[in-house]
């Protein structure tokens, strides 16, 4: 954990024209792929079909997404990289739950912008056991990041039971909040009195986890 304030975290430099064009191409390919996966099935959809739908070459599709599964989860790696960066930039006295609140606040606009695509993604993943396994791998990676950060909060090993239990409970929050809004409102687009409802719910849940982490830290035996 570093001692400097995390004020500059998550504020990347403005991308140039070339980078913006590459990002638009990447988004176009991923969107076209998800629509085809949803309509025709993941395994039935070919890379040439995705290339045709995105108006690019098959080689371009593979250059942006080396594995077909990457097309279903186009932003997960970048999102987790931002999470790892934010957790690593915690200031003194800032807990993992505090950093998670900040990360969610910066990610929420991205989730809101992609809400329709995320709903399609959930349908595609739910229809294929292999994609469910890939998603579980991302979850395990996220839990590992959070467990490591909580272990630092507690002055414990990342392999200790308490950090891993707290990390699993933290990740479970996302599923619970999603179920809370399922069939009622779009998860990332739910707003109430100018503040995202989903962020309010997540904040309540994270305060619960944070209280447990602080309690464990306070109860930890003094070093000999």
C-alpha beads as a LAMMPS data file, in Angstrom:
LAMMPS data file: protein, C-alpha beads

224 atoms
223 bonds

1 atom types
1 bond types

-500.0 500.0 xlo xhi
-500.0 500.0 ylo yhi
-500.0 500.0 zlo zhi

Masses

1 110.0

Atoms # bond

1 1 1 0.000 0.000 0.000
2 1 1 1.358 3.456 -0.830
3 1 1 1.082 6.490 1.392
4 1 1 0.290 9.063 -1.275
5 1 1 -3.279 10.180 -1.869
6 1 1 -4.982 8.399 -4.784
7 1 1 -6.282 11.594 -6.392
8 1 1 -4.707 10.870 -9.768
9 1 1 -5.724 7.236 -10.007
10 1 1 -8.058 6.340 -12.838
11 1 1 -7.449 9.579 -14.799
12 1 1 -5.715 8.397 -17.984
13 1 1 -4.288 10.800 -20.544
14 1 1 -6.632 11.819 -23.340
15 1 1 -6.174 9.254 -26.164
16 1 1 -5.039 10.457 -29.556
17 1 1 -6.917 10.077 -32.849
18 1 1 -5.263 6.741 -33.696
19 1 1 -6.122 5.284 -30.304
20 1 1 -9.730 6.503 -30.544
21 1 1 -10.124 4.905 -33.970
22 1 1 -8.714 1.629 -32.675
23 1 1 -11.075 1.750 -29.687
24 1 1 -14.083 2.373 -31.942
25 1 1 -13.080 -0.570 -34.137
26 1 1 -12.685 -2.775 -31.076
27 1 1 -16.108 -1.746 -29.740
28 1 1 -17.743 -2.324 -33.139
29 1 1 -16.295 -5.838 -33.376
30 1 1 -17.314 -6.758 -29.829
31 1 1 -20.841 -5.397 -30.283
32 1 1 -21.314 -7.265 -33.568
33 1 1 -20.016 -10.484 -32.009
34 1 1 -22.353 -10.278 -29.021
35 1 1 -25.360 -9.713 -31.262
36 1 1 -24.453 -12.778 -33.346
37 1 1 -23.737 -14.900 -30.281
38 1 1 -27.121 -13.926 -28.864
39 1 1 -28.936 -14.659 -32.114
40 1 1 -27.106 -17.706 -33.458
41 1 1 -25.234 -19.155 -30.481
42 1 1 -21.627 -18.830 -29.370
43 1 1 -20.264 -21.987 -30.963
44 1 1 -22.316 -21.592 -34.139
45 1 1 -20.981 -18.095 -34.833
46 1 1 -17.765 -18.001 -36.854
47 1 1 -15.000 -15.400 -36.904
48 1 1 -15.660 -14.670 -40.615
49 1 1 -19.315 -14.014 -39.776
50 1 1 -18.290 -11.581 -37.038
51 1 1 -15.846 -9.881 -39.401
52 1 1 -18.548 -9.441 -42.026
53 1 1 -20.988 -8.000 -39.484
54 1 1 -18.339 -5.559 -38.221
55 1 1 -17.134 -4.717 -41.768
56 1 1 -13.547 -5.742 -41.036
57 1 1 -11.343 -8.670 -42.029
58 1 1 -11.182 -11.916 -40.018
59 1 1 -7.523 -11.109 -39.374
60 1 1 -8.552 -7.807 -37.780
61 1 1 -11.015 -9.599 -35.487
62 1 1 -8.298 -11.990 -34.339
63 1 1 -5.802 -9.148 -33.885
64 1 1 -8.124 -7.389 -31.452
65 1 1 -9.470 -10.566 -29.846
66 1 1 -7.025 -13.502 -30.049
67 1 1 -9.491 -15.905 -28.383
68 1 1 -13.143 -16.188 -29.328
69 1 1 -14.111 -16.024 -25.647
70 1 1 -12.471 -12.577 -25.457
71 1 1 -15.312 -11.262 -27.620
72 1 1 -17.808 -12.110 -24.877
73 1 1 -15.755 -10.372 -22.177
74 1 1 -14.164 -7.441 -24.036
75 1 1 -13.664 -5.143 -21.030
76 1 1 -13.074 -7.437 -18.064
77 1 1 -9.293 -7.365 -18.145
78 1 1 -9.139 -3.563 -18.347
79 1 1 -11.721 -3.222 -15.568
80 1 1 -9.788 -5.537 -13.262
81 1 1 -6.564 -3.695 -14.125
82 1 1 -8.195 -0.464 -12.958
83 1 1 -9.369 -2.253 -9.805
84 1 1 -5.862 -3.537 -9.084
85 1 1 -4.469 -0.033 -9.627
86 1 1 -7.033 1.537 -7.301
87 1 1 -6.495 -1.066 -4.576
88 1 1 -2.756 -0.575 -4.827
89 1 1 -3.126 3.197 -4.422
90 1 1 -4.973 3.116 -1.100
91 1 1 -3.936 5.905 1.246
92 1 1 -3.141 5.316 4.910
93 1 1 -6.362 4.526 6.750
94 1 1 -8.268 3.769 3.535
95 1 1 -9.659 0.236 3.567
96 1 1 -10.263 -2.112 0.677
97 1 1 -13.997 -1.371 0.894
98 1 1 -13.258 2.362 0.637
99 1 1 -11.221 1.762 -2.518
100 1 1 -13.930 -0.496 -3.943
101 1 1 -16.509 2.263 -3.470
102 1 1 -14.255 4.648 -5.376
103 1 1 -13.631 2.083 -8.145
104 1 1 -17.348 1.370 -8.534
105 1 1 -18.015 5.098 -8.775
106 1 1 -15.599 5.411 -11.695
107 1 1 -16.773 2.210 -13.406
108 1 1 -20.497 2.937 -13.103
109 1 1 -20.652 5.407 -16.026
110 1 1 -19.032 2.758 -18.242
111 1 1 -21.555 0.151 -17.049
112 1 1 -24.429 2.559 -17.651
113 1 1 -23.225 3.335 -21.168
114 1 1 -22.986 -0.382 -21.980
115 1 1 -26.070 -1.542 -20.084
116 1 1 -27.835 -2.982 -23.153
117 1 1 -24.691 -4.844 -24.196
118 1 1 -24.183 -6.152 -20.674
119 1 1 -27.684 -7.608 -20.685
120 1 1 -26.904 -9.389 -23.973
121 1 1 -23.617 -10.583 -22.473
122 1 1 -25.448 -12.078 -19.490
123 1 1 -27.785 -14.009 -21.813
124 1 1 -24.887 -15.311 -23.912
125 1 1 -22.901 -16.432 -20.856
126 1 1 -25.947 -18.058 -19.271
127 1 1 -26.453 -20.170 -22.393
128 1 1 -23.001 -21.784 -22.422
129 1 1 -21.226 -23.763 -19.700
130 1 1 -17.798 -22.973 -21.127
131 1 1 -18.450 -19.243 -20.933
132 1 1 -19.720 -19.670 -17.379
133 1 1 -16.355 -21.241 -16.539
134 1 1 -14.517 -18.303 -18.120
135 1 1 -16.656 -15.905 -16.097
136 1 1 -15.875 -17.884 -12.947
137 1 1 -12.183 -17.466 -13.736
138 1 1 -12.620 -13.693 -13.826
139 1 1 -14.455 -13.861 -10.531
140 1 1 -11.623 -15.880 -8.971
141 1 1 -9.130 -13.287 -10.185
142 1 1 -11.236 -10.487 -8.689
143 1 1 -11.512 -12.298 -5.377
144 1 1 -7.732 -12.785 -5.361
145 1 1 -7.168 -9.047 -5.864
146 1 1 -9.592 -8.186 -3.070
147 1 1 -8.281 -10.886 -0.701
148 1 1 -4.730 -9.587 -1.149
149 1 1 -5.844 -6.034 -0.381
150 1 1 -7.890 -7.097 2.663
151 1 1 -4.922 -9.101 3.926
152 1 1 -2.909 -5.881 3.817
153 1 1 -5.682 -4.158 5.803
154 1 1 -5.470 -6.911 8.418
155 1 1 -1.724 -7.382 8.375
156 1 1 -2.348 -11.016 7.459
157 1 1 -1.364 -13.456 4.735
158 1 1 -3.556 -13.430 1.585
159 1 1 -3.968 -17.176 2.160
160 1 1 -5.468 -16.650 5.620
161 1 1 -9.121 -17.550 6.098
162 1 1 -10.366 -14.074 7.050
163 1 1 -9.239 -12.189 3.900
164 1 1 -10.593 -14.911 1.659
165 1 1 -13.955 -14.999 3.459
166 1 1 -14.239 -11.206 3.258
167 1 1 -13.291 -11.220 -0.438
168 1 1 -15.891 -13.889 -1.242
169 1 1 -18.539 -11.931 0.679
170 1 1 -17.582 -8.757 -1.158
171 1 1 -17.888 -10.367 -4.580
172 1 1 -21.210 -11.937 -3.606
173 1 1 -22.554 -8.407 -3.148
174 1 1 -22.543 -7.814 -6.880
175 1 1 -24.739 -10.831 -7.541
176 1 1 -27.138 -9.910 -4.765
177 1 1 -27.514 -6.343 -6.017
178 1 1 -28.028 -7.637 -9.541
179 1 1 -30.807 -9.936 -8.339
180 1 1 -32.357 -7.016 -6.452
181 1 1 -32.791 -5.103 -9.704
182 1 1 -33.441 -8.013 -12.056
183 1 1 -36.690 -7.438 -13.892
184 1 1 -37.206 -4.049 -12.274
185 1 1 -34.660 -1.602 -13.665
186 1 1 -31.495 -1.704 -15.700
187 1 1 -28.703 -2.402 -13.259
188 1 1 -26.311 0.344 -14.318
189 1 1 -29.016 2.769 -15.367
190 1 1 -31.049 2.881 -12.164
191 1 1 -31.072 6.444 -10.831
192 1 1 -32.898 7.937 -7.862
193 1 1 -32.730 11.569 -6.771
194 1 1 -29.654 12.092 -8.937
195 1 1 -27.704 9.214 -7.389
196 1 1 -27.419 5.671 -8.810
197 1 1 -29.649 3.318 -6.838
198 1 1 -27.200 0.507 -7.492
199 1 1 -24.415 2.565 -5.932
200 1 1 -26.562 3.192 -2.852
201 1 1 -27.175 -0.540 -2.430
202 1 1 -23.548 -1.435 -3.023
203 1 1 -22.456 1.219 -0.563
204 1 1 -24.713 -0.232 2.141
205 1 1 -23.348 -3.715 1.506
206 1 1 -19.746 -2.533 1.423
207 1 1 -20.195 -0.700 4.712
208 1 1 -21.282 -4.041 6.191
209 1 1 -18.165 -5.787 4.857
210 1 1 -15.980 -2.852 5.869
211 1 1 -17.258 -2.995 9.434
212 1 1 -16.299 -6.669 9.599
213 1 1 -12.813 -5.956 8.236
214 1 1 -12.270 -3.161 10.749
215 1 1 -13.509 -5.396 13.559
216 1 1 -11.108 -8.172 12.553
217 1 1 -8.267 -5.670 12.350
218 1 1 -9.075 -4.238 15.768
219 1 1 -9.265 -7.728 17.289
220 1 1 -5.978 -8.860 15.796
221 1 1 -3.364 -9.729 18.455
222 1 1 -0.611 -7.199 18.902
223 1 1 2.699 -8.197 17.262
224 1 1 5.159 -9.797 19.629

Bonds

1 1 1 2
2 1 2 3
3 1 3 4
4 1 4 5
5 1 5 6
6 1 6 7
7 1 7 8
8 1 8 9
9 1 9 10
10 1 10 11
11 1 11 12
12 1 12 13
13 1 13 14
14 1 14 15
15 1 15 16
16 1 16 17
17 1 17 18
18 1 18 19
19 1 19 20
20 1 20 21
21 1 21 22
22 1 22 23
23 1 23 24
24 1 24 25
25 1 25 26
26 1 26 27
27 1 27 28
28 1 28 29
29 1 29 30
30 1 30 31
31 1 31 32
32 1 32 33
33 1 33 34
34 1 34 35
35 1 35 36
36 1 36 37
37 1 37 38
38 1 38 39
39 1 39 40
40 1 40 41
41 1 41 42
42 1 42 43
43 1 43 44
44 1 44 45
45 1 45 46
46 1 46 47
47 1 47 48
48 1 48 49
49 1 49 50
50 1 50 51
51 1 51 52
52 1 52 53
53 1 53 54
54 1 54 55
55 1 55 56
56 1 56 57
57 1 57 58
58 1 58 59
59 1 59 60
60 1 60 61
61 1 61 62
62 1 62 63
63 1 63 64
64 1 64 65
65 1 65 66
66 1 66 67
67 1 67 68
68 1 68 69
69 1 69 70
70 1 70 71
71 1 71 72
72 1 72 73
73 1 73 74
74 1 74 75
75 1 75 76
76 1 76 77
77 1 77 78
78 1 78 79
79 1 79 80
80 1 80 81
81 1 81 82
82 1 82 83
83 1 83 84
84 1 84 85
85 1 85 86
86 1 86 87
87 1 87 88
88 1 88 89
89 1 89 90
90 1 90 91
91 1 91 92
92 1 92 93
93 1 93 94
94 1 94 95
95 1 95 96
96 1 96 97
97 1 97 98
98 1 98 99
99 1 99 100
100 1 100 101
101 1 101 102
102 1 102 103
103 1 103 104
104 1 104 105
105 1 105 106
106 1 106 107
107 1 107 108
108 1 108 109
109 1 109 110
110 1 110 111
111 1 111 112
112 1 112 113
113 1 113 114
114 1 114 115
115 1 115 116
116 1 116 117
117 1 117 118
118 1 118 119
119 1 119 120
120 1 120 121
121 1 121 122
122 1 122 123
123 1 123 124
124 1 124 125
125 1 125 126
126 1 126 127
127 1 127 128
128 1 128 129
129 1 129 130
130 1 130 131
131 1 131 132
132 1 132 133
133 1 133 134
134 1 134 135
135 1 135 136
136 1 136 137
137 1 137 138
138 1 138 139
139 1 139 140
140 1 140 141
141 1 141 142
142 1 142 143
143 1 143 144
144 1 144 145
145 1 145 146
146 1 146 147
147 1 147 148
148 1 148 149
149 1 149 150
150 1 150 151
151 1 151 152
152 1 152 153
153 1 153 154
154 1 154 155
155 1 155 156
156 1 156 157
157 1 157 158
158 1 158 159
159 1 159 160
160 1 160 161
161 1 161 162
162 1 162 163
163 1 163 164
164 1 164 165
165 1 165 166
166 1 166 167
167 1 167 168
168 1 168 169
169 1 169 170
170 1 170 171
171 1 171 172
172 1 172 173
173 1 173 174
174 1 174 175
175 1 175 176
176 1 176 177
177 1 177 178
178 1 178 179
179 1 179 180
180 1 180 181
181 1 181 182
182 1 182 183
183 1 183 184
184 1 184 185
185 1 185 186
186 1 186 187
187 1 187 188
188 1 188 189
189 1 189 190
190 1 190 191
191 1 191 192
192 1 192 193
193 1 193 194
194 1 194 195
195 1 195 196
196 1 196 197
197 1 197 198
198 1 198 199
199 1 199 200
200 1 200 201
201 1 201 202
202 1 202 203
203 1 203 204
204 1 204 205
205 1 205 206
206 1 206 207
207 1 207 208
208 1 208 209
209 1 209 210
210 1 210 211
211 1 211 212
212 1 212 213
213 1 213 214
214 1 214 215
215 1 215 216
216 1 216 217
217 1 217 218
218 1 218 219
219 1 219 220
220 1 220 221
221 1 221 222
222 1 222 223
223 1 223 224
